[in-house]
Amino acid sequence: MVKVAAFDVNLSTGRWPFRPYRYQTMERMVPHLALYGIKGGLVRSCQAAFSSDLLAENEELEQACKSFAGFAPLPVVNPAYGFWRDMQSHALLLLPSFQNYSLLDGRTVDMARALAAKGHCFVISLREEDERAQHPLCQVKAPTADIQGFAEAVPNTPVVVLNCYAGENKRWSAPNVYFDIAFFEPFDITAALRDAPKGRVLFGSHAPFFTVSAALSKLEDGLTQEEAQAIASDNAKALKLSL
């Protein structure tokens, strides 16, 4: 069994509106991650998905991460909010399904191209919960079919897709699409990870929604040390996602 040092591209902090989580604060989550050897990651706000004040959410997220070296805030942008023009973070979060816009809308593509020209990359969360667990009055459909077109609109910019199911990733042939393993659960995980395009699979646990050990276990049986470490952190470093 191999052991890896992981950089987690799929972390959240803050209160999810439908249920509390044990490690929903950075003060609780970071020590918990350290138990598994995870000392860095990208952190987004649980609250931003349903917030009408994204700038305030980004500021609160930045303060929450400030005291934790290695953990970078992942601020959210939206084509309807003009503050995206002033963003400094390398990686930026898009939540189209939660915030009711299309990745393929002209305004979204114009924003993406302008940000890409400044060297930003994009992270898109397809879903936060399994569709079967969603609140009956808040059914959010994943924008799976729009990923390819969006990636083609910014062909030289990394597009990191979080929380895709096994099989969904096969719909995206664009070479600038990357995905994490939190929701990725094919029958033969080792074979599926080896068959995926080299360098385009990233480690993500989706903590605190999911248990960290579940994501790590996907790397620890079957893969070589080199293969596992590439997914655990090397691929994220190549995209300049880690601090």
Secondary structure as UniProt FT lines:
FT   STRAND          8..13
FT   TURN            17..18
FT   TURN            22..23
FT   HELIX           26..34
FT   TURN            35..37
FT   STRAND          41..45
FT   HELIX           47..50
FT   HELIX           54..65
FT   TURN            66..67
FT   TURN            69..70
FT   STRAND          71..73
FT   TURN            79..80
FT   HELIX           82..86
FT   STRAND          91..94
FT   TURN            96..100
FT   TURN            103..104
FT   HELIX           106..117
FT   TURN            118..119
FT   STRAND          121..125
FT   HELIX           131..133
FT   TURN            136..137
FT   HELIX           144..146
FT   HELIX           147..153
FT   TURN            155..156
FT   STRAND          159..162
FT   TURN            166..167
FT   HELIX           168..171
FT   TURN            175..176
FT   STRAND          177..180
FT   HELIX           189..195
FT   TURN            198..199
FT   STRAND          201..202
FT   TURN            208..209
FT   HELIX           212..220
FT   HELIX           225..229
FT   HELIX           230..234
FT   HELIX           235..238
FT   TURN            239..240
//
